[in-house]
């Protein structure tokens, strides 16, 4: 679960970075490259978060399958 915690932390940082970079006090200092980097990081974080979700779903499905009756029958042969 450490990875999920890190992804949540990164998502929180992304939100803070986006909010700070677009605030009126820093508006003159905003560089388009910085905003583009934040956008790229945001996309990568979202993709990794989705991937982690699928890993969790798959892992739980495998655990459930291992406990099914048909799986136990296969081990008998």
Secondary structure, 3 states (H helix, E strand, C coil): CHHHHHHHHHHHHHHHHHHHHCCHHHHHHCCHHHHHHHHHHHHHHHHHHHHHHHHHHHHHHHHHHHCCHHHHHHHHC
